[in-house]
Amino acid sequence: MSSSCESQSNRTESSDEKTTQGVYIRTFGCAMNEHDTQKLYKILEKEYHPVDAPEKADLVLINTCSVREKPEQKLYSMLGEMRELKATNPNMMVGVCGCVAQQEGEAILKKGRNVDVVFGTHNLSLVPSLIQLRKNGAPPQVAVNYREDWEELPLGFADADSSKNGKAGKVTAFISISRGCNKSCTYCIVPTTRGPEVSRAVAEIEREVRIAVHRGSKEIVLLGQTVNSYGLDLSPRVSFVHLLERISSIDGVERIRFLSPHPQEVRADFIECVSSNPKVCRHIHMPLQSGSDRILKLMNRNYRRSKYLKIIEDLKTRVPDMAVTTDIIVGFPGETEEDFQQTLEVMDIVQFDQIYSYVFSPRPGTPAASMQELITQEEKLHRLQVLQARQEEIQSARLDQWVGKTAEVLIDSYNRMDDRCFQGRVSQNFVVNFTKPYEGLSLGSLVKAKIIGRKRFTLVGEIEVAP
């Protein structure tokens, strides 16, 4: 479960669509952006049906990420493509949303003169009215004010398709439990683009989970910039552990995942819950960012290497097969070769099952953007290559350990190479592909499977016990 990604709309056209207009959404960024995309589909469903290419769309929305520079560059590249499409279809409307929209606002209109609407991360419920104003002849519309509009957004986003190929149905439901962030990491623009942390009420989250389960979801993925600080802003306060316990008590919920806990907020009750609650998946994605205390201090991460390693030790002592994934930034300002080697040391100690690694990219408006950089871009890229090569060795060995074992697999989509066959995930979040069809198997099935082999990043299984 990546903390960052790039995807196209994962919904496809249907022959019995009631609406006549098509919408295409291109999503850059993290799981929160993916979740916002599904909200937008729900908000727009009365007027628009999803299409699988911008050429077929009457409305194109680009959901942006500002955490790194590359997705921002892709925005303006895509706007160039939209200019050509609008030349052949003058009635097409183009909108920009997400974190870049929140950060840049009206400035986007100057760089992309073909843009009709710009709206921020807190303004999704305004989208239909913004579009209608533009259709009625108003100038390009911009809405990037912070709003408290939880109640204005329709529930039931969890019925969105969770697979990349559009066939997964409703097996996995992504549910936002909070938005915004109160941390002050020196490299991160999220507190600026998404605002301070705001938690949803427990009852509201439970209601959305029950709707998702009613519609067929078996796995619930809780989303937040810092999920384990959930509820600290509520009155009275509610803990993330309490929320996990409430959700796990709902009939029909088979698995619970969450993205992403912050090491600073990990306490004994969190470790106890993650280790002992049978519905909480044996997988934790906890960003490390650097293995150097000096760099962690410059990043203002508010924990040190020893605390991070103690958390992992405690989890793996309780649950030896716990999978751990992480985020790492290479080439942060001031990073020396010694600092980098300390990051590699932590990788060797933890044996991460997967990492998401990036070269540091300064974001305007963050403290890190004004810090002095000591190494060249070429050296940053070299370090990234070294780190990724080391991780591929570790990950290969981790995958090898699965071969010959029997594991419980939740079937959530179809094999991308053969859509007659299914694929699913083990609790530790590894993908398992089945290479032959099985009678009586359906999306949402929980099966016992023997792992008979592996590919570069995935496992291959045969079903031992059918549902």
C-alpha positions as CSV (number, residue, x, y, z in Angstrom):
1,M,0.0,0.0,0.0
2,S,1.9,2.9,-1.3
3,S,2.0,6.3,0.3
4,S,2.3,7.7,-3.1
5,C,1.2,6.7,-6.5
6,E,0.0,7.7,-9.9
7,S,-3.1,6.3,-11.5
8,Q,-5.7,6.8,-14.1
9,S,-9.4,6.5,-13.2
10,N,-10.1,3.0,-12.1
11,R,-13.7,3.1,-13.3
12,T,-14.7,2.2,-16.8
13,E,-17.6,2.9,-19.0
14,S,-20.8,1.1,-18.7
15,S,-23.3,0.4,-21.5
16,D,-26.3,1.4,-19.4
17,E,-25.1,4.8,-18.1
18,K,-28.0,7.1,-17.4
19,T,-25.9,10.3,-17.8
20,T,-24.8,11.6,-21.2
21,Q,-21.6,13.4,-20.2
22,G,-18.3,11.7,-19.5
23,V,-15.7,12.5,-16.8
24,Y,-12.1,11.4,-16.7
25,I,-10.0,11.9,-13.6
26,R,-6.2,11.5,-13.6
27,T,-4.8,11.1,-10.0
28,F,-1.3,11.8,-8.8
29,G,-0.2,11.4,-5.2
30,C,-1.1,9.4,-2.1
31,A,-4.0,7.3,-1.0
32,M,-5.7,10.4,0.3
33,N,-5.8,11.8,-3.3
34,E,-7.1,8.5,-4.5
35,H,-9.9,8.7,-1.9
36,D,-10.7,12.3,-3.0
37,T,-11.0,11.0,-6.6
38,Q,-13.6,8.5,-5.5
39,K,-15.5,11.3,-3.7
40,L,-15.5,13.3,-6.8
41,Y,-17.0,10.4,-8.8
42,K,-19.8,10.2,-6.2
43,I,-20.4,13.9,-6.2
44,L,-20.6,14.1,-10.0
45,E,-22.5,11.0,-10.7
46,K,-25.8,12.7,-11.4
47,E,-24.3,14.6,-14.3
48,Y,-21.3,12.6,-15.4
49,H,-20.4,8.9,-15.9
50,P,-16.7,7.8,-15.8
51,V,-14.8,7.2,-19.0
52,D,-11.4,5.6,-19.5
53,A,-9.7,8.2,-21.6
54,P,-9.6,12.0,-21.7
55,E,-10.5,11.9,-25.4
56,K,-13.9,10.6,-24.5
57,A,-14.6,13.1,-21.7
58,D,-16.6,16.2,-21.5
59,L,-14.9,17.0,-18.1
60,V,-11.3,16.2,-17.3
61,L,-10.1,16.6,-13.7
62,I,-6.4,16.4,-12.7
63,N,-6.0,15.5,-9.0
64,T,-2.6,16.7,-8.1
65,C,0.2,16.1,-5.6
66,S,2.7,18.7,-4.3
67,V,4.8,16.4,-2.1
68,R,7.5,16.1,-4.8
69,E,8.3,18.1,-7.9
70,K,7.7,15.4,-10.5
71,P,3.8,15.1,-10.1
72,E,3.7,18.9,-10.3
73,Q,5.6,18.9,-13.6
74,K,3.2,16.2,-14.9
75,L,0.3,18.5,-14.2
76,Y,1.5,21.2,-16.6
77,S,2.5,18.5,-19.1
78,M,-1.0,17.1,-19.0
79,L,-2.5,20.6,-19.3
80,G,-0.6,21.0,-22.5
81,E,-2.2,17.8,-23.8
82,M,-5.6,19.2,-22.7
83,R,-5.0,22.3,-24.8
84,E,-4.9,20.2,-27.9
85,L,-8.0,18.2,-27.0
86,K,-10.0,21.4,-26.3
87,A,-9.0,22.7,-29.7
88,T,-11.0,19.7,-31.2
89,N,-13.7,19.8,-28.5
90,P,-14.3,23.4,-27.4
91,N,-17.0,22.3,-24.9
92,M,-14.7,20.1,-22.9
93,M,-14.0,21.5,-19.4
94,V,-10.7,21.0,-17.6
95,G,-10.3,21.3,-13.8
96,V,-7.3,21.1,-11.4
97,C,-7.7,19.9,-7.9
98,G,-5.7,18.4,-5.1
99,C,-2.7,19.7,-3.2
100,V,-1.1,21.8,-6.1
101,A,-4.5,23.4,-6.6
102,Q,-4.7,24.2,-2.9
103,Q,-1.2,25.6,-2.9
104,E,-1.2,27.6,-6.2
105,G,-4.8,28.7,-6.5
106,E,-5.3,31.3,-9.2
107,A,-1.7,31.0,-10.3
108,I,-2.6,27.8,-12.1
109,L,-4.9,29.9,-14.4
110,K,-1.9,31.9,-15.6
111,K,0.1,28.8,-16.4
112,G,-2.8,26.8,-17.9
113,R,-5.0,29.2,-19.8
114,N,-7.3,26.3,-20.8
115,V,-8.3,25.5,-17.2
116,D,-11.9,26.1,-16.3
117,V,-12.0,25.3,-12.6
118,V,-9.5,25.1,-9.8
119,F,-10.5,23.8,-6.4
120,G,-8.7,22.8,-3.2
121,T,-8.7,19.8,-1.0
122,H,-11.5,21.2,1.2
123,N,-13.8,22.3,-1.6
124,L,-15.0,19.1,-3.2
125,S,-18.6,19.6,-2.5
126,L,-18.5,22.9,-4.4
127,V,-17.5,21.3,-7.7
128,P,-20.9,20.9,-9.3
129,S,-21.7,24.6,-8.7
130,L,-18.3,25.7,-9.9
131,I,-18.7,23.7,-13.1
132,Q,-22.2,25.1,-13.7
133,L,-21.1,28.7,-13.2
134,R,-18.4,28.2,-15.8
135,K,-20.9,26.6,-18.2
136,N,-23.2,29.6,-17.7
137,G,-20.5,31.9,-19.0
138,A,-18.7,32.9,-15.8
139,P,-14.9,33.3,-15.9
140,P,-12.7,30.4,-14.7
141,Q,-13.6,29.5,-11.1
142,V,-11.2,29.1,-8.2
143,A,-12.2,27.8,-4.7
144,V,-9.3,27.0,-2.3
145,N,-10.7,28.2,1.0
146,Y,-10.6,25.9,4.0
147,R,-14.1,24.5,4.7
148,E,-15.6,22.1,7.2
149,D,-17.7,20.2,4.7
150,W,-17.6,16.6,6.0
151,E,-21.4,16.6,6.2
152,E,-21.9,18.0,2.7
153,L,-20.1,15.0,1.1
154,P,-22.1,11.9,0.4
155,L,-21.4,8.7,2.2
156,G,-20.7,5.5,0.5
157,F,-17.4,6.3,-1.2
158,A,-16.3,2.8,-0.3
159,D,-18.2,1.3,-3.1
160,A,-15.5,2.5,-5.4
161,D,-13.5,0.0,-7.4
162,S,-10.3,-0.8,-5.6
163,S,-8.4,-2.5,-8.4
164,K,-6.3,-0.9,-11.0
165,N,-8.0,-2.9,-13.8
166,G,-11.5,-1.8,-12.8
167,K,-12.9,-5.3,-12.0
168,A,-12.5,-5.6,-8.3
169,G,-15.9,-4.5,-7.3
170,K,-16.2,-3.5,-3.6
171,V,-13.9,-5.8,-1.7
172,T,-11.7,-3.0,-0.3
173,A,-13.1,0.2,1.1
174,F,-10.9,3.3,1.6
175,I,-12.3,5.4,4.4
176,S,-10.9,8.7,5.5
177,I,-10.9,9.2,9.3
178,S,-9.2,12.6,9.3
179,R,-7.7,15.2,7.1
180,G,-4.9,17.6,7.4
181,C,-1.8,17.4,9.6
182,N,-0.4,19.0,12.8
183,K,3.2,17.9,12.2
184,S,5.8,20.3,11.1
185,C,8.2,18.2,9.0
186,T,10.5,20.7,7.4
187,Y,10.2,19.1,3.9
188,C,6.5,18.7,3.8
189,I,3.9,21.0,2.3
190,V,0.8,18.9,3.4
191,P,0.0,21.0,6.5
192,T,-0.2,24.0,4.1
193,T,-2.3,22.3,1.4
194,R,-4.6,20.2,3.6
195,G,-4.6,22.4,6.7
196,P,-4.6,21.3,10.4
197,E,-5.7,17.9,11.4
198,V,-9.5,17.5,11.7
199,S,-10.9,14.1,12.9
200,R,-14.3,12.7,11.9
201,A,-16.7,11.6,14.5
202,V,-16.5,7.9,15.4
203,A,-20.2,7.4,14.7
204,E,-19.8,8.9,11.2
205,I,-16.9,6.6,10.4
206,E,-18.8,3.6,11.7
207,R,-21.8,4.5,9.6
208,E,-19.6,4.6,6.4
209,V,-18.0,1.3,7.3
210,R,-21.4,-0.4,7.7
211,I,-22.5,1.0,4.4
212,A,-19.3,-0.4,2.8
213,V,-19.8,-3.8,4.4
214,H,-23.5,-3.8,3.2
215,R,-22.2,-3.2,-0.3
216,G,-19.8,-6.1,-0.2
217,S,-16.6,-4.8,1.3
218,K,-14.5,-7.2,3.4
219,E,-11.4,-5.1,4.0
220,I,-11.4,-1.5,5.4
221,V,-8.5,0.8,4.8
222,L,-8.4,3.8,7.2
223,L,-6.7,6.9,5.7
224,G,-5.2,9.9,7.4
225,Q,-2.0,11.9,7.2
226,T,-1.2,10.7,10.7
227,V,-3.8,8.1,11.5
228,N,-2.6,7.3,15.0
229,S,-3.1,10.8,16.1
230,Y,-6.8,10.5,15.3
231,G,-9.2,11.9,17.8
232,L,-6.8,14.1,19.7
233,D,-8.8,17.1,18.5
234,L,-12.2,15.7,19.4
235,S,-14.0,16.6,22.6
236,P,-13.9,14.3,24.5
237,R,-10.7,12.9,23.0
238,V,-10.9,9.5,21.3
239,S,-7.9,7.3,20.6
240,F,-7.0,5.6,17.3
241,V,-6.9,2.3,19.2
242,H,-10.5,2.9,20.4
243,L,-11.5,3.5,16.8
244,L,-9.8,0.3,15.6
245,E,-11.7,-1.7,18.3
246,R,-15.0,-0.2,17.3
247,I,-14.5,-0.9,13.6
248,S,-13.3,-4.5,14.3
249,S,-16.5,-5.2,16.2
250,I,-18.7,-4.5,13.1
251,D,-20.0,-7.8,11.6
252,G,-18.7,-8.4,8.1
253,V,-15.4,-6.6,8.5
254,E,-12.7,-9.2,7.9
255,R,-9.6,-7.1,7.7
256,I,-8.5,-3.6,8.7
257,R,-5.5,-1.7,7.3
258,F,-4.4,1.9,7.9
259,L,-2.1,4.5,6.4
260,S,0.1,5.9,7.8
261,P,1.1,5.9,11.5
262,H,3.7,8.4,12.8
263,P,6.4,6.9,15.0
264,Q,6.1,9.8,17.4
265,E,2.5,8.8,18.3
266,V,3.2,5.0,18.7
267,R,2.5,3.9,22.3
268,A,2.0,0.6,24.2
269,D,-1.7,0.4,23.5
270,F,-1.1,0.8,19.8
271,I,1.4,-2.0,19.7
272,E,-0.9,-4.2,21.8
273,C,-3.9,-3.6,19.5
274,V,-1.9,-4.1,16.3
275,S,-0.4,-7.3,17.7
276,S,-3.5,-8.9,19.2
277,N,-6.5,-7.8,17.2
278,P,-7.1,-10.6,14.7
279,K,-8.8,-8.3,12.2
280,V,-5.9,-5.8,12.1
281,C,-3.6,-6.9,9.2
282,R,-0.1,-8.1,10.0
283,H,1.3,-5.2,8.1
284,I,2.4,-1.7,9.1
285,H,3.5,1.1,6.9
286,M,5.5,3.5,9.0
287,P,7.6,6.1,7.4
288,L,11.3,6.2,8.5
289,Q,12.5,9.0,6.1
290,S,16.1,8.7,7.3
291,G,18.2,6.4,9.5
292,S,20.4,9.3,10.7
293,D,19.4,11.1,14.0
294,R,21.1,14.3,12.7
295,I,18.9,14.3,9.5
296,L,15.8,13.3,11.4
297,K,16.4,16.4,13.6
298,L,16.8,18.6,10.5
299,M,13.6,17.0,9.2
300,N,11.8,17.8,12.5
301,R,10.5,14.3,12.6
302,N,10.3,14.3,16.5
303,Y,11.7,10.8,17.0
304,R,15.1,9.2,16.7
305,R,16.5,6.1,15.2
306,S,16.4,4.2,18.5
307,K,12.7,4.8,19.0
308,Y,11.9,3.7,15.5
309,L,13.9,0.5,15.9
310,K,12.3,-0.2,19.3
311,I,8.8,0.1,17.8
312,I,9.7,-2.5,15.1
313,E,11.4,-4.8,17.7
314,D,8.3,-4.7,19.9
315,L,6.0,-5.4,17.0
316,K,8.1,-8.3,15.6
317,T,8.6,-9.8,19.0
318,R,4.8,-10.0,19.4
319,V,4.2,-10.9,15.7
320,P,7.2,-12.4,14.1
321,D,5.6,-12.4,10.6
322,M,4.7,-8.8,10.8
323,A,5.4,-7.1,7.4
324,V,6.9,-3.6,7.7
325,T,7.0,-1.1,4.8
326,T,8.3,2.5,4.9
327,D,9.2,5.7,3.1
328,I,12.7,7.0,2.8
329,I,14.0,10.3,1.4
330,V,17.5,10.3,-0.1
331,G,19.7,13.5,-0.4
332,F,18.0,15.7,2.2
333,P,19.9,19.0,2.6
334,G,23.0,18.3,4.7
335,E,23.0,14.6,4.2
336,T,26.5,13.2,4.3
337,E,27.8,9.9,3.2
338,E,27.8,8.8,6.8
339,D,24.1,9.8,7.2
340,F,23.3,7.8,4.1
341,Q,25.1,4.7,5.4
342,Q,23.1,5.0,8.6
343,T,19.9,4.7,6.6
344,L,21.3,1.6,4.9
345,E,22.1,0.2,8.3
346,V,18.5,0.6,9.5
347,M,17.3,-1.2,6.3
348,D,19.6,-4.1,7.1
349,I,18.3,-4.2,10.7
350,V,14.6,-4.0,9.9
351,Q,14.5,-5.9,6.7
352,F,11.7,-3.9,5.2
353,D,9.3,-5.9,3.0
354,Q,8.9,-2.9,0.7
355,I,10.1,0.7,0.6
356,Y,8.9,3.8,-1.2
357,S,12.1,5.9,-1.8
358,Y,12.5,9.3,-3.3
359,V,15.2,11.9,-4.0
360,F,14.7,15.0,-1.9
361,S,12.7,17.6,-3.8
362,P,12.4,21.1,-2.3
363,R,8.9,22.4,-2.0
364,P,8.4,26.1,-2.1
365,G,7.2,27.5,1.3
366,T,8.8,24.7,3.4
367,P,11.8,25.3,5.7
368,A,13.8,22.6,3.9
369,A,13.6,24.6,0.6
370,S,16.0,27.2,2.1
371,M,18.5,24.7,3.6
372,Q,21.9,24.4,2.0
373,E,22.4,21.3,-0.1
374,L,25.8,19.7,0.1
375,I,25.6,17.1,-2.7
376,T,24.8,17.3,-6.4
377,Q,21.7,15.9,-8.1
378,E,23.9,13.2,-9.6
379,E,25.0,12.1,-6.2
380,K,21.5,12.0,-4.9
381,L,20.4,9.8,-7.8
382,H,23.4,7.5,-7.2
383,R,22.5,7.1,-3.5
384,L,18.9,6.4,-4.5
385,Q,20.1,3.6,-6.9
386,V,22.3,2.1,-4.1
387,L,19.4,2.2,-1.7
388,Q,17.0,0.6,-4.1
389,A,19.4,-2.1,-5.1
390,R,19.9,-2.9,-1.4
391,Q,16.2,-3.1,-0.9
392,E,15.6,-5.3,-3.9
393,E,18.0,-7.8,-2.4
394,I,16.2,-7.7,1.0
395,Q,12.8,-7.9,-0.7
396,S,13.8,-10.8,-2.8
397,A,14.8,-12.7,0.3
398,R,11.6,-11.8,2.0
399,L,9.5,-13.1,-0.9
400,D,11.6,-16.3,-1.0
401,Q,10.5,-17.1,2.6
402,W,6.9,-17.3,1.5
403,V,7.4,-20.1,-1.0
404,G,6.0,-23.4,0.4
405,K,3.9,-21.7,3.1
406,T,0.1,-21.7,3.3
407,A,-1.6,-18.4,3.8
408,E,-5.0,-16.8,3.9
409,V,-5.7,-14.8,0.8
410,L,-8.5,-12.2,0.3
411,I,-9.5,-12.3,-3.3
412,D,-9.9,-8.7,-4.4
413,S,-9.3,-8.4,-8.1
414,Y,-8.3,-10.3,-11.3
415,N,-4.9,-11.4,-12.5
416,R,-3.7,-8.6,-14.8
417,M,-2.1,-11.1,-17.2
418,D,-5.2,-13.3,-17.4
419,D,-8.6,-11.9,-16.4
420,R,-10.1,-15.4,-16.1
421,C,-8.0,-15.8,-13.0
422,F,-8.1,-14.0,-9.6
423,Q,-5.6,-12.3,-7.5
424,G,-5.6,-11.3,-3.8
425,R,-3.5,-10.3,-0.9
426,V,-2.2,-11.9,2.3
427,S,-2.6,-10.1,5.5
428,Q,1.0,-8.8,5.1
429,N,-0.2,-7.1,1.9
430,F,1.8,-9.1,-0.7
431,V,-0.2,-9.7,-3.9
432,V,-0.8,-13.4,-4.7
433,N,-1.7,-14.3,-8.3
434,F,-3.5,-17.5,-9.2
435,T,-2.6,-18.8,-12.6
436,K,-5.7,-21.0,-13.2
437,P,-9.4,-20.4,-12.9
438,Y,-11.2,-21.9,-9.8
439,E,-14.9,-22.8,-9.8
440,G,-17.0,-21.2,-7.2
441,L,-14.4,-18.5,-6.4
442,S,-15.6,-14.9,-6.4
443,L,-14.4,-11.4,-5.4
444,G,-14.4,-11.1,-1.6
445,S,-13.6,-14.8,-1.0
446,L,-11.2,-15.7,1.8
447,V,-9.2,-18.8,0.8
448,K,-6.3,-20.8,2.0
449,A,-3.6,-20.9,-0.6
450,K,-0.2,-22.6,-0.9
451,I,2.5,-20.2,-2.2
452,I,4.2,-22.2,-5.0
453,G,6.4,-19.5,-6.4
454,R,7.1,-15.8,-6.8
455,K,7.7,-13.1,-9.3
456,R,9.8,-10.0,-8.8
457,F,7.4,-8.3,-6.5
458,T,4.5,-10.7,-6.2
459,L,3.6,-14.3,-5.1
460,V,2.1,-17.2,-7.0
461,G,-0.5,-19.4,-5.3
462,E,-2.7,-22.4,-5.6
463,I,-5.9,-22.7,-3.6
464,E,-5.9,-25.5,-1.0
465,V,-9.2,-24.8,0.7
466,A,-12.0,-23.1,-1.3
467,P,-14.6,-21.0,0.5
